[in-house]
Amino acid sequence: QVQLVESGGGLVQAGESLRLSCACSTYILRFLDMGWYRQTSGNERELVASMSGWRSTKYGEFVKGRFTISRDSAKNTLYLQMNNLRPEDTAVYFCYYRVTDTEDYWGRGTQVTVSS
């Protein structure tokens, strides 16, 4: 059973940085993509960043160069470096691994709160 555990969330002030981590319990050799979504109360999850099996990356429009997704294969860990955080970035951040179109795994989320 694949398990994903996020960490690194917390309370920061606007303009500060956080690095989120997503530790995967199993090494996944092949996958379609992996990445991060975020969700605020009453809203749908929105894509923050993703990385395909070919290492191409995609970001939500709101990122505007502030976030960077990366992966350490040796540690089975996915990262999201978030710089210049804004109050509107406040949300629960979830990581996911999509192995196939019908097989994906999600973490339980980590709270990020940015004060103004």
N, C-alpha and C positions, 0 to 999 in steps of 0.2 A: 504494500500500500504506500503510495507516494504521499508524503506530507510536506507542506510548505509552511515555514514559520517566519513571519516578518519581525523585524526589530528596527530600532533606530528612531522611532517617532518620538514626539515630545512637544514641549511648549517653547517657542522661540519668539523673538521680536522680529518685526518686519526688517528685511535686509539681511538677516542672518541665514545660515546654511544648516542643512541636515543631510545625513547620508542614511538612506534606508537600506536594509539588507533583507534578503529572502533566502533562507537556507533550505535546500531541498534534501530530503532524506535519502533519495536514490539518484544515482547518476543516470541521466537520460541522454542516451547517445544521439537519438534523432528526435527532432521535434519540429513543429511548424513555426511556432514562435513562443516567446515568453515576454513577460513585461509587467506593467503596473497600470492599474485603474485606480480611480478615486471616487468616493461617493460622499455626498453630504445628505443630511436628513431630508427626506421628501423628494430627492432627485435620483435620477438614474446614474448608474456608474458611467464614468467617462474615461476614455483612454488617456493616460498620461504619457506613456512611452512603451515601445515594444521593440523586440529584437528578433529577427527571423533566424531560421537555422543557418542561413547564409551570412548572418551577422549584419544584415542591413537593418537600419533603425528607423523608427517613425515616432513622431512626437505630436501631442495635442497642440493645436494652434496657440493655446494660451501659454505654452512653455516659453516660446520666444527666446530660445537659446539659454535659458536659465538652468535646465536640468540635463543630466547625462545618464544614460543607461549603460551598464556594463555587466560583464559576467566573468567570474573566476571559475573556470571549469574544474580546476584542481580541488577547489573547495566546495563545489556544487552550490555556488552562491551567486545570486543576482543582486545587483546594486542599483540604487537610484540616487545620484548626487543631485541635491537641490540647492541652488544658490539664489541669493536675492529673493528670498521668500516674501510673499505678500499675504495680507490677511485673507484674501480670497482663495488662497491655497489651502486654507483650513478644511480638512476632510479626513475621512478614514481611507488609508491607502492599502490596496490589496495587490498582492503579486499573483501571477498565474503562470502555468506552463500548459501550452496546448500541444499535445503530442500528435493527435490526429483531429479530424473534423468532429469526431464523436468522443474523444477522450481528452479531458482537460482537468487540471487540478488548481485549486485556489487556496490561498492562505486565509487566515481569519481576520487579517487586517491590523494596521497599526495607526493610531491616531496622531495626526499632525495638527497642531494649533499654532497659528501665527497671530501674535497680538500687534496692534498698531501703535 
